[in-house]
Amino acid sequence: MRGILIFDHLNDVLFTKCDRHFAEHIQKLAVAQGLLGENKDENEAESFKPNPNIIMQLFSPLITSQCVMASQFGNTYKVMKCLDGTNTVFDEYMGYTFVYVSHEDTDLMKRTLGVCIAIVKHLCGPDVSLLKSSRQKVQLVSHLMDAWHCLRKTEQNILTESVEQLSVNPELGSAILKVLSDAIDKLKTQAEFANIHLLVLVQHKFLSLFSSPKAQDLLGSDILLMILLCYVADKEKNGEYDIMVKDTKEDCILITRSSAVNKEDEYVVSGNDRKLSNPTSEDISILFEGSRHSSICESLCLFALEGLYSQVMILGSEECGYTANAVHVYEIADDIHLVTIIEMTNMSISFGLYNSFYHLNVMNGLQMQRDFEDLRPALDHLDASIKKTFDGIKKNRGCIRNEVEIFQRRLQVKWDFIKKKYLEIIKSRDPDAILQIEANQTAFTDALRDLFRLTCLDKNFLKLGTDMITTVSRLVSQKLNDISDFIKVKALKNVDAASYPFYRTTHRQTAPMIDFTNNEILSLTKKKIWSMVEQSRVHLQEGHMTVMWKDTTFNYSYFLWFEDDSGTPLKCKTIFNHVTKNLPPPGIICGDYYRKLANIYFPKLSANKVRVYELYCVHLGLVTSSCVLEHSRRLAATIWEVTGLANNPADLL
């Protein structure tokens, strides 16, 4: 039984994702409590979607209790375990309550719920209420969760939450970067395309990335999200998901194949009647000099089967800042994707708005607790965030729509009133000011949401330059056509090694592939390696950075260590568990666990001067501990030489 639920501050259900067992269980409880008639049980169970009103009534006491615990005591529920094996895990984001009910292990449930929050954050930013009005957002959250759940069972990089780098020779890596660099130069002729990333993924693995000079850094967690998005795009293209057709109220522009293919019109373009540009041989030769005519013809024949899959997404992190982006996925060949990421707003606007929501949520909590002492610094933070947003809009006045200025002025008026009343509360504890704030809070929040949706989730930005994006994507496809088979084979067997080691640096991973076509290996090795990762994470969260254990077949070892920017090992001081208990699960999707861990152990060192490494090794069980330690030392010392990644120009992150 599994069910993920999202509630707002009124206990309304914004999102439900559950299986049949959860739906049937909800029906039984509803009937037992008189919320549903007996005759509705069968029909409701078949729908897989319990009535949101029934869910609200059943969960309201628990969610209300959670809110009271948060506002009055600052001590919310994290996990509830029932005698029948049912577990319930809670989490919170921007004042919204996330609940996961399942029979699974609670550590996995916490991670699953954390991934759900991360996906919602990328799709909705701080405005979780979008899930109430956008069916497309709800579908995409569900599909990305399915993608993560599926790939986590088969892909080591999703299991360990690291970016697996395809190891290619420096010459080939440089050639691919040159292709992407030329493509970005072409795209930048579009005035709105100032900051761009071009990313090539091969079978859920990272091949190459090129970014324009002033673009915000693309994080490892962002790349993992792109892997999930490519998986969803493939599923939708193949008809395994319902195709999400563009609606005037939705944020998705999707180009799909028509059910009746016509040679003159091979695409259905939802929400846009434009023609797709077809690059000629002359176009290709101008952009990519030296291309072969035979390759051009072969590639052009394949273009009719391909299209763009586009979404608006929020990328980045709380530490590095957030940007709103238009993401376009283009299938170069089977299992090879080109991802074009174009920043829609500058950092001041997107990060300012995100922080405005964050500090407003903090102030709401302080207001509920009547904590007037901490209200002043929270007010200053909120005021600074709103000012940063307005400054960003002013600096980009020539690039934004007129409606943005109208909504900015509307927000300014409401903020001036709210700010004045907060200052009265801080100064005199005036109860009338509290009532006036509560009466105007909804209007102010709505104005903030309107400005966020108009600037950071503007669906119209997806329409800009789609002809050029399609053309340039085709040109990149043509240029990479000759090596597509090679890199797909490379993805199947990336690294050879006698044992099974893999390591992380800048959230990169190199790992020998497990042969999933071999049933013996699948049943024996995969299960043990997946268990090894989970076991090592349990010990890591308990503060153990070096662990070694055996079973009847293998010897497992795990090491995590820190180095400074010169490669000198850093000695860790003793840290008690209570200091690290509030960290996210080990990984990067739910938050950069490793960076936060480094900050705890080395608070006086800059984040750029601390490097975190992980090493997993699997040996035959007959090996001695001293042999494992010696082999691990030599492996760690020579890993760059073995993989060739240290001097690989494709390693740009």
C-alpha positions as CSV (number, residue, x, y, z in Angstrom):
1,M,0.0,0.0,0.0
2,R,1.4,3.4,-1.0
3,G,-0.1,6.9,-1.1
4,I,1.5,10.3,-1.3
5,L,-0.6,13.3,-0.3
6,I,0.0,17.0,-0.3
7,F,-2.2,19.3,1.9
8,D,-2.4,23.1,2.1
9,H,-2.9,25.2,5.3
10,L,-6.6,24.7,5.0
11,N,-6.2,20.9,4.9
12,D,-7.3,20.8,1.3
13,V,-5.8,18.0,-0.8
14,L,-3.6,19.4,-3.7
15,F,-2.1,16.2,-4.9
16,T,-2.8,12.5,-4.5
17,K,-0.7,9.6,-5.9
18,C,-1.7,6.2,-4.7
19,D,-2.0,2.5,-5.6
20,R,-5.2,0.4,-5.6
21,H,-4.6,-0.9,-2.1
22,F,-4.4,2.6,-0.7
23,A,-7.6,3.6,-2.6
24,E,-9.4,0.5,-1.3
25,H,-8.3,1.2,2.3
26,I,-9.6,4.8,2.1
27,Q,-12.9,3.4,0.8
28,K,-13.2,1.0,3.7
29,L,-12.5,3.8,6.2
30,A,-14.9,6.1,4.5
31,V,-17.7,3.5,4.6
32,A,-16.9,2.6,8.2
33,Q,-17.2,6.2,9.3
34,G,-20.3,6.9,7.3
35,L,-18.6,9.2,4.8
36,L,-19.5,7.0,1.9
37,G,-22.3,4.7,1.0
38,E,-21.8,1.0,0.5
39,N,-22.9,1.2,-3.1
40,K,-20.1,3.6,-4.0
41,D,-17.3,1.3,-2.8
42,E,-16.8,-0.6,-6.0
43,N,-16.9,2.3,-8.3
44,E,-14.5,4.4,-6.2
45,A,-12.1,1.5,-5.9
46,E,-11.9,1.1,-9.6
47,S,-11.0,4.7,-10.2
48,F,-7.7,4.5,-8.2
49,K,-8.5,8.1,-7.1
50,P,-10.2,8.4,-3.7
51,N,-12.4,11.4,-3.4
52,P,-10.3,14.4,-2.1
53,N,-13.0,15.5,0.2
54,I,-13.0,12.1,1.9
55,I,-9.2,12.2,2.2
56,M,-9.4,15.6,3.7
57,Q,-12.0,14.5,6.3
58,L,-10.0,11.4,7.2
59,F,-6.6,13.1,7.5
60,S,-7.7,16.5,8.9
61,P,-7.3,15.6,12.6
62,L,-3.7,14.4,11.8
63,I,-2.8,17.3,9.6
64,T,-4.3,19.8,12.1
65,S,-2.3,18.2,14.9
66,Q,0.8,18.5,12.7
67,C,0.2,22.2,12.2
68,V,-0.4,22.8,15.9
69,M,2.8,20.9,16.8
70,A,4.7,23.1,14.3
71,S,3.3,26.4,15.3
72,Q,3.1,25.9,19.1
73,F,6.0,23.7,19.8
74,G,8.2,23.7,16.8
75,N,8.3,19.9,17.0
76,T,6.4,18.2,14.2
77,Y,5.8,14.5,13.5
78,K,8.4,12.9,11.3
79,V,7.4,9.2,11.4
80,M,4.4,7.3,12.7
81,K,4.5,3.5,12.9
82,C,1.4,1.3,13.3
83,L,1.1,-2.2,14.7
84,D,-0.1,-3.6,11.4
85,G,3.1,-2.5,9.6
86,T,1.7,0.7,8.1
87,N,4.1,3.6,8.3
88,T,3.4,7.3,7.8
89,V,6.2,9.9,7.0
90,F,5.7,13.6,7.1
91,D,7.6,16.5,5.6
92,E,6.9,20.2,5.0
93,Y,7.7,22.7,2.2
94,M,6.6,26.4,2.1
95,G,3.8,25.7,4.7
96,Y,2.4,22.7,2.7
97,T,2.3,19.3,4.4
98,F,3.6,16.2,2.5
99,V,2.5,12.8,3.7
100,Y,3.5,9.3,2.6
101,V,1.7,6.2,3.8
102,S,3.2,2.9,3.0
103,H,4.5,-0.5,4.3
104,E,8.0,0.3,3.1
105,D,11.1,1.0,5.2
106,T,10.8,4.4,6.8
107,D,14.3,5.5,5.5
108,L,13.2,4.8,1.9
109,M,9.9,6.5,2.6
110,K,11.7,9.7,3.8
111,R,13.8,9.7,0.7
112,T,10.8,9.1,-1.6
113,L,9.0,12.0,0.0
114,G,12.1,14.2,-0.2
115,V,12.3,13.4,-4.0
116,C,8.6,14.4,-4.3
117,I,9.3,17.7,-2.7
118,A,12.3,18.3,-4.9
119,I,10.2,17.6,-8.0
120,V,7.4,19.9,-6.9
121,K,10.1,22.6,-6.1
122,H,11.5,22.3,-9.7
123,L,8.1,22.4,-11.3
124,C,6.2,24.9,-9.1
125,G,9.0,26.7,-7.4
126,P,7.7,28.0,-4.0
127,D,4.1,28.2,-5.3
128,V,2.9,24.7,-4.5
129,S,-0.7,25.9,-4.9
130,L,-0.2,25.5,-8.7
131,L,-1.0,21.8,-8.2
132,K,-4.6,22.8,-7.4
133,S,-5.1,24.5,-10.7
134,S,-2.8,22.8,-13.2
135,R,-3.6,19.3,-14.2
136,Q,-0.4,19.2,-16.3
137,K,1.7,20.0,-13.3
138,V,0.1,17.2,-11.4
139,Q,0.6,14.7,-14.2
140,L,4.3,15.7,-14.6
141,V,5.0,15.3,-10.9
142,S,3.4,11.9,-11.0
143,H,5.4,10.9,-14.1
144,L,8.7,12.1,-12.8
145,M,8.1,10.2,-9.5
146,D,7.4,7.1,-11.6
147,A,10.7,7.7,-13.6
148,W,12.7,8.0,-10.3
149,H,11.1,4.9,-8.8
150,C,11.8,2.9,-12.0
151,L,15.4,4.1,-12.7
152,R,16.4,3.8,-9.1
153,K,15.9,0.0,-9.4
154,T,18.1,-0.3,-12.5
155,E,20.5,2.7,-12.7
156,Q,23.4,3.0,-10.3
157,N,23.7,6.8,-10.8
158,I,20.0,7.3,-9.7
159,L,20.5,4.9,-6.8
160,T,23.6,6.8,-5.5
161,E,22.2,10.2,-6.8
162,S,25.3,11.1,-8.7
163,V,26.0,12.0,-12.3
164,E,27.7,9.1,-14.2
165,Q,30.2,10.5,-16.6
166,L,30.8,8.6,-19.9
167,S,34.5,8.2,-20.2
168,V,35.7,9.1,-23.7
169,N,39.1,10.1,-25.0
170,P,40.0,13.8,-24.8
171,E,39.9,14.3,-28.6
172,L,36.4,13.1,-28.9
173,G,35.3,15.1,-25.8
174,S,36.8,18.2,-27.3
175,A,35.0,17.6,-30.6
176,I,31.7,17.2,-28.9
177,L,32.2,20.4,-26.9
178,K,33.0,22.2,-30.1
179,V,29.7,21.1,-31.6
180,L,27.8,22.3,-28.5
181,S,29.8,25.6,-28.5
182,D,28.9,26.3,-32.1
183,A,25.3,25.5,-31.4
184,I,25.1,27.9,-28.5
185,D,26.6,30.7,-30.7
186,K,23.8,30.0,-33.2
187,L,21.1,30.1,-30.5
188,K,22.5,33.4,-29.0
189,T,21.5,35.2,-32.2
190,Q,18.0,35.0,-30.6
191,A,17.8,38.2,-28.5
192,E,16.0,36.5,-25.6
193,F,18.5,33.6,-25.4
194,A,21.3,35.2,-23.3
195,N,22.2,32.3,-20.9
196,I,22.1,28.8,-22.3
197,H,23.1,25.3,-21.4
198,L,23.4,22.4,-23.9
199,L,23.6,19.0,-22.4
200,V,24.0,15.6,-24.0
201,L,22.7,12.5,-22.2
202,V,23.3,8.9,-23.3
203,Q,21.2,6.2,-21.7
204,H,20.7,8.1,-18.5
205,K,24.4,9.0,-18.4
206,F,26.2,12.3,-18.8
207,L,28.3,12.8,-21.9
208,S,28.9,16.5,-22.3
209,L,27.8,20.0,-21.2
210,F,28.6,23.4,-22.6
211,S,27.2,26.6,-21.0
212,S,27.3,30.2,-22.1
213,P,29.8,32.3,-20.0
214,K,27.3,34.1,-17.7
215,A,24.8,31.2,-17.2
216,Q,24.1,30.1,-13.7
217,D,25.9,26.8,-12.8
218,L,24.0,23.7,-13.6
219,L,24.0,21.5,-10.5
220,G,24.3,17.7,-10.3
221,S,20.8,17.5,-9.0
222,D,19.6,19.5,-12.1
223,I,21.3,17.0,-14.4
224,L,19.6,14.1,-12.6
225,L,16.3,15.9,-13.1
226,M,17.0,16.2,-16.8
227,I,17.6,12.4,-16.9
228,L,14.2,11.8,-15.4
229,L,12.6,14.3,-17.8
230,C,14.2,12.6,-20.8
231,Y,12.8,9.3,-19.5
232,V,9.3,10.8,-19.2
233,A,9.6,12.3,-22.7
234,D,10.4,8.9,-24.2
235,K,7.5,7.3,-22.4
236,E,5.1,9.9,-23.6
237,K,6.4,9.8,-27.1
238,N,5.9,6.0,-27.1
239,G,2.4,6.4,-25.8
240,E,3.1,4.8,-22.4
241,Y,1.8,8.0,-20.8
242,D,-1.2,10.0,-21.7
243,I,0.0,12.8,-24.1
244,M,-0.4,16.1,-22.3
245,V,-2.0,18.4,-24.8
246,K,-1.4,22.1,-24.4
247,D,-4.3,23.9,-22.8
248,T,-4.7,27.7,-22.5
249,K,-4.4,27.3,-18.7
250,E,-1.4,24.9,-18.8
251,D,2.3,25.5,-19.0
252,C,3.4,22.7,-21.4
253,I,4.2,23.0,-25.1
254,L,4.5,19.5,-26.5
255,I,5.3,18.6,-30.1
256,T,4.1,15.1,-30.8
257,R,3.8,12.8,-33.8
258,S,0.5,12.8,-35.5
259,S,-1.5,9.6,-35.5
260,A,-1.9,10.0,-39.3
261,V,1.5,11.0,-40.6
262,N,1.5,13.3,-43.6
263,K,4.7,13.9,-45.5
264,E,3.9,17.6,-45.7
265,D,2.9,18.0,-42.1
266,E,4.6,15.4,-39.9
267,Y,3.9,17.1,-36.5
268,V,1.1,18.1,-34.4
269,V,2.1,21.3,-32.7
270,S,-0.1,21.9,-29.7
271,G,-1.0,25.6,-29.2
272,N,1.0,26.8,-32.1
273,D,0.4,26.7,-35.8
274,R,3.9,27.5,-36.9
275,K,5.9,25.6,-39.5
276,L,9.0,23.7,-38.5
277,S,12.2,24.8,-40.3
278,N,14.1,22.2,-42.2
279,P,17.8,22.8,-42.4
280,T,19.5,22.5,-45.8
281,S,22.9,21.2,-46.6
282,E,24.0,24.8,-46.9
283,D,22.7,25.6,-43.4
284,I,24.7,22.7,-41.9
285,S,27.9,23.5,-43.7
286,I,27.8,27.1,-42.6
287,L,27.3,26.2,-38.9
288,F,29.5,23.0,-38.9
289,E,32.2,23.2,-41.5
290,G,33.5,19.9,-42.8
291,S,30.4,17.8,-42.5
292,R,30.0,14.9,-44.9
293,H,27.2,15.0,-47.4
294,S,26.3,11.3,-46.8
295,S,25.8,12.0,-43.1
296,I,23.6,15.0,-43.9
297,C,21.2,12.9,-46.0
298,E,21.0,10.1,-43.4
299,S,20.3,12.6,-40.6
300,L,17.7,14.5,-42.5
301,C,15.8,11.3,-43.1
302,L,15.5,10.8,-39.4
303,F,14.3,14.3,-38.5
304,A,10.7,13.5,-39.4
305,L,10.5,11.1,-36.5
306,E,11.7,13.6,-33.9
307,G,10.4,16.7,-32.1
308,L,10.7,18.9,-29.0
309,Y,9.4,18.2,-25.6
310,S,9.4,21.4,-23.6
311,Q,8.7,22.4,-20.0
312,V,9.2,25.4,-17.7
313,M,11.4,24.5,-14.7
314,I,13.0,26.1,-11.7
315,L,16.7,25.0,-11.4
316,G,19.3,25.7,-8.7
317,S,19.4,25.4,-4.9
318,E,18.9,27.6,-1.8
319,E,22.7,27.9,-1.5
320,C,23.4,28.8,-5.1
321,G,20.2,30.5,-6.1
322,Y,17.3,29.7,-8.3
323,T,16.6,30.5,-12.0
324,A,13.5,30.0,-14.1
325,N,14.3,28.0,-17.3
326,A,12.7,26.8,-20.5
327,V,13.9,23.2,-21.0
328,H,13.7,21.6,-24.4
329,V,14.4,17.9,-24.9
330,Y,15.3,16.7,-28.4
331,E,16.0,13.0,-29.2
332,I,19.2,12.8,-31.3
333,A,19.0,9.1,-31.7
334,D,17.5,6.2,-29.6
335,D,18.6,6.7,-26.0
336,I,20.6,9.9,-26.9
337,H,19.1,13.3,-25.9
338,L,20.1,16.9,-26.4
339,V,18.7,19.1,-23.6
340,T,18.6,22.8,-24.3
341,I,18.2,24.9,-21.1
342,I,17.5,28.6,-21.5
343,E,17.3,31.0,-18.5
344,M,14.0,33.0,-18.6
345,T,14.7,35.5,-15.8
346,N,17.8,36.8,-14.1
347,M,18.8,35.7,-10.7
348,S,17.5,38.8,-8.9
349,I,13.9,38.1,-10.0
350,S,13.7,34.4,-9.6
351,F,15.8,34.1,-6.4
352,G,14.2,37.2,-5.0
353,L,10.7,35.8,-5.5
354,Y,11.7,32.4,-4.0
355,N,13.1,34.1,-0.9
356,S,10.0,36.3,-0.6
357,F,7.8,33.2,-0.4
358,Y,10.3,31.6,2.0
359,H,10.4,34.5,4.5
360,L,6.7,35.1,4.2
361,N,6.2,31.5,5.3
362,V,8.6,32.1,8.2
363,M,6.7,35.2,9.2
364,N,3.4,33.3,9.1
365,G,4.8,30.8,11.5
366,L,6.1,33.5,13.9
367,Q,2.8,35.3,13.7
368,M,0.9,32.1,14.7
369,Q,3.2,31.6,17.6
370,R,2.9,35.3,18.6
371,D,6.7,35.4,18.5
372,F,7.1,39.2,18.1
373,E,10.8,39.2,19.1
374,D,11.9,37.3,16.0
375,L,9.4,39.1,13.7
376,R,11.6,42.1,13.1
377,P,14.6,40.2,11.5
378,A,12.1,38.1,9.4
379,L,10.4,41.3,8.2
380,D,13.8,42.7,7.2
381,H,14.6,39.6,5.2
382,L,11.2,39.7,3.5
383,D,11.6,43.3,2.7
384,A,15.1,42.8,1.2
385,S,13.8,39.9,-1.0
386,I,10.9,41.9,-2.4
387,K,13.3,44.8,-3.0
388,K,15.7,42.5,-4.8
389,T,12.8,41.3,-7.0
390,F,11.8,44.8,-7.9
391,D,15.4,45.8,-8.7
392,G,15.7,42.8,-11.0
393,I,12.6,43.8,-12.9
394,K,13.8,47.4,-13.2
395,K,17.2,46.3,-14.6
396,N,15.4,44.1,-17.2
397,R,12.6,46.5,-18.0
398,G,13.3,46.3,-21.8
399,C,13.1,42.5,-21.8
400,I,9.9,41.9,-19.8
401,R,6.2,42.2,-20.7
402,N,4.2,45.3,-19.8
403,E,1.9,43.1,-17.6
404,V,4.9,42.5,-15.2
405,E,5.2,46.2,-14.3
406,I,1.4,46.3,-13.6
407,F,1.6,43.3,-11.3
408,Q,4.8,44.8,-9.7
409,R,3.0,48.0,-8.8
410,R,0.0,46.0,-7.5
411,L,2.3,44.0,-5.2
412,Q,4.2,47.1,-4.1
413,V,0.9,48.7,-2.9
414,K,-0.1,45.6,-0.9
415,W,3.4,45.2,0.5
416,D,3.6,48.8,1.7
417,F,0.4,48.3,3.7
418,I,1.4,44.9,5.1
419,K,4.8,46.2,6.0
420,K,3.4,49.2,7.8
421,K,1.1,47.0,9.9
422,Y,4.0,44.6,10.8
423,L,6.0,47.6,12.0
424,E,3.1,48.6,14.2
425,I,2.9,45.2,15.7
426,I,6.6,45.1,16.4
427,K,6.5,48.6,18.0
428,S,3.2,48.5,20.0
429,R,1.9,44.9,19.8
430,D,-1.3,46.4,18.5
431,P,-4.0,43.6,18.2
432,D,-5.9,45.6,15.5
433,A,-2.8,45.6,13.3
434,I,-2.7,41.8,13.6
435,L,-6.3,41.5,12.5
436,Q,-5.7,43.9,9.5
437,I,-2.7,41.8,8.4
438,E,-4.7,38.6,8.6
439,A,-7.5,40.3,6.6
440,N,-5.1,41.4,3.8
441,Q,-2.7,38.5,3.9
442,T,-4.5,36.5,1.2
443,A,-4.5,39.4,-1.3
444,F,-0.8,40.0,-0.7
445,T,0.0,36.4,-1.2
446,D,-2.1,36.2,-4.4
447,A,-0.3,39.2,-5.8
448,L,3.1,37.6,-5.0
449,R,1.9,34.4,-6.8
450,D,0.7,36.3,-9.8
451,L,4.1,38.1,-10.2
452,F,5.9,34.8,-9.8
453,R,3.8,33.0,-12.3
454,L,4.1,35.8,-14.8
455,T,7.9,36.1,-14.6
456,C,9.2,32.6,-13.6
457,L,6.5,30.3,-15.1
458,D,5.6,32.2,-18.2
459,K,4.4,29.6,-20.7
460,N,4.8,32.1,-23.5
461,F,8.6,31.9,-23.2
462,L,8.4,28.3,-24.4
463,K,7.2,29.6,-27.8
464,L,10.1,31.9,-28.3
465,G,12.7,30.7,-30.9
466,T,11.3,27.1,-31.2
467,D,12.1,27.1,-34.9
468,M,15.7,28.0,-34.2
469,I,15.9,25.5,-31.3
470,T,14.6,22.7,-33.5
471,T,16.9,23.6,-36.4
472,V,20.0,23.8,-34.2
473,S,19.1,20.6,-32.4
474,R,18.9,18.9,-35.8
475,L,22.3,20.3,-36.7
476,V,23.8,18.9,-33.5
477,S,22.1,15.6,-34.3
478,Q,23.7,15.5,-37.7
479,K,27.1,16.3,-36.4
480,L,26.9,13.6,-33.7
481,N,25.4,11.1,-36.1
482,D,28.7,9.4,-36.9
483,I,29.5,8.7,-33.2
484,S,26.1,7.9,-31.9
485,D,26.5,4.1,-32.1
486,F,29.9,4.3,-30.4
487,I,28.7,6.3,-27.4
488,K,25.7,4.1,-27.0
489,V,28.0,1.0,-26.8
490,K,30.2,3.0,-24.4
491,A,27.2,3.7,-22.2
492,L,26.6,-0.1,-21.9
493,K,30.1,-0.8,-20.7
494,N,31.6,2.4,-19.4
495,V,34.6,1.1,-17.3
496,D,36.3,-2.2,-16.9
497,A,37.6,-3.3,-13.5
498,A,38.2,-6.5,-11.6
499,S,36.0,-5.5,-8.7
500,Y,33.1,-3.1,-8.5
501,P,34.3,0.3,-7.4
502,F,32.7,3.6,-8.1
503,Y,33.4,7.1,-6.7
504,R,32.0,10.6,-6.6
505,T,33.6,14.0,-7.4
506,T,31.6,17.1,-8.1
507,H,28.7,14.7,-7.9
508,R,30.2,12.7,-10.7
509,Q,30.3,8.9,-10.6
510,T,32.3,6.3,-12.6
511,A,31.0,2.7,-12.2
512,P,31.4,-0.6,-14.0
513,M,28.0,-1.5,-15.5
514,I,26.0,-4.5,-14.2
515,D,24.9,-6.8,-17.0
516,F,21.1,-6.9,-16.5
517,T,20.7,-9.3,-19.4
518,N,22.5,-12.0,-17.4
519,N,20.0,-13.5,-15.0
520,E,22.6,-14.9,-12.7
521,I,24.3,-11.6,-12.3
522,L,21.0,-9.8,-12.0
523,S,19.8,-12.1,-9.2
524,L,23.1,-12.2,-7.3
525,T,25.2,-9.1,-7.9
526,K,22.6,-6.4,-8.4
527,K,20.7,-7.2,-5.2
528,K,23.9,-7.2,-3.2
529,I,25.2,-3.9,-4.6
530,W,22.0,-2.1,-4.0
531,S,21.9,-3.5,-0.5
532,M,25.5,-2.4,0.0
533,V,24.7,1.2,-0.9
534,E,21.7,1.3,1.5
535,Q,23.7,-0.3,4.3
536,S,26.6,2.2,3.9
537,R,24.2,5.1,4.1
538,V,22.7,3.9,7.3
539,H,26.2,3.8,8.9
540,L,27.1,7.2,7.3
541,Q,24.1,8.8,9.0
542,E,25.3,7.3,12.3
543,G,28.7,9.1,11.8
544,H,30.7,6.1,10.4
545,M,32.8,7.1,7.4
546,T,34.7,3.9,7.0
547,V,32.8,0.6,7.1
548,M,33.7,-2.9,6.1
549,W,31.5,-6.1,6.3
550,K,31.1,-9.5,4.7
551,D,28.5,-12.0,3.7
552,T,28.9,-15.6,2.4
553,T,30.0,-14.3,-1.0
554,F,31.5,-10.8,-1.0
555,N,33.4,-8.4,1.1
556,Y,32.0,-4.9,1.1
557,S,33.8,-1.7,2.0
558,Y,32.8,2.0,2.0
559,F,34.9,5.1,2.5
560,L,34.1,8.7,2.7
561,W,36.8,11.3,3.2
562,F,37.6,15.0,2.8
563,E,40.5,16.8,1.0
564,D,41.3,20.4,0.5
565,D,41.8,22.0,-2.9
566,S,45.4,20.9,-3.0
567,G,44.6,17.2,-2.4
568,T,45.7,17.1,1.2
569,P,43.4,14.9,3.4
570,L,41.4,16.8,6.0
571,K,41.0,15.3,9.5
572,C,37.5,15.2,10.8
573,K,36.6,16.2,14.4
574,T,34.1,14.2,16.4
575,I,30.5,15.1,15.6
576,F,27.6,13.9,17.6
577,N,24.5,12.5,15.8
578,H,22.2,15.2,17.0
579,V,24.2,17.7,15.0
580,T,23.6,15.8,11.7
581,K,20.1,14.5,12.4
582,N,18.4,17.3,10.4
583,L,20.5,16.8,7.3
584,P,18.7,15.4,4.2
585,P,19.2,11.8,3.2
586,P,22.7,11.1,1.7
587,G,22.5,12.2,-1.9
588,I,21.8,15.4,-3.8
589,I,18.2,15.3,-5.0
590,C,16.6,16.1,-1.6
591,G,19.4,18.5,-0.8
592,D,23.2,18.4,-1.1
593,Y,24.0,16.1,1.9
594,Y,27.7,16.1,1.2
595,R,28.1,19.8,1.0
596,K,26.1,20.3,4.2
597,L,28.2,17.6,5.9
598,A,31.4,19.3,4.9
599,N,30.1,22.6,6.3
600,I,29.4,20.9,9.7
601,Y,32.9,19.3,9.9
602,F,34.8,22.3,8.4
603,P,32.8,25.5,9.2
604,K,35.8,27.8,8.8
605,L,36.7,26.6,5.4
606,S,35.1,27.9,2.2
607,A,32.9,25.4,0.4
608,N,35.1,25.6,-2.7
609,K,38.1,24.5,-0.7
610,V,36.6,21.2,0.6
611,R,36.3,18.2,-1.6
612,V,34.2,15.1,-0.6
613,Y,34.9,11.7,-2.0
614,E,33.1,8.4,-1.7
615,L,34.4,5.0,-2.6
616,Y,32.5,1.7,-2.7
617,C,34.3,-1.6,-3.3
618,V,33.1,-5.2,-3.6
619,H,35.6,-8.0,-3.4
620,L,35.3,-11.8,-3.1
621,G,34.7,-12.8,0.5
622,L,38.0,-14.6,0.7
623,V,40.0,-11.3,0.6
624,T,41.6,-10.1,3.8
625,S,40.9,-6.7,5.4
626,S,44.4,-5.5,5.0
627,C,44.3,-6.4,1.3
628,V,41.0,-4.4,0.9
629,L,42.5,-1.4,2.6
630,E,45.7,-1.4,0.5
631,H,43.7,-1.9,-2.7
632,S,41.4,0.9,-1.8
633,R,44.3,3.3,-1.2
634,R,45.9,2.4,-4.5
635,L,42.6,2.7,-6.3
636,A,41.9,6.1,-4.8
637,A,45.4,7.3,-5.8
638,T,45.2,6.1,-9.4
639,I,41.5,6.5,-10.2
640,W,42.0,9.7,-12.3
641,E,44.7,8.0,-14.3
642,V,42.5,5.0,-14.9
643,T,39.4,6.9,-16.0
644,G,41.2,9.8,-17.7
645,L,38.6,12.2,-16.3
646,A,41.1,14.5,-14.6
647,N,42.2,16.0,-17.9
648,N,38.9,15.5,-19.7
649,P,37.7,18.9,-21.0
650,A,34.1,17.6,-20.9
651,D,34.2,17.8,-17.1
652,L,32.9,21.3,-16.8
653,L,30.8,21.2,-13.6
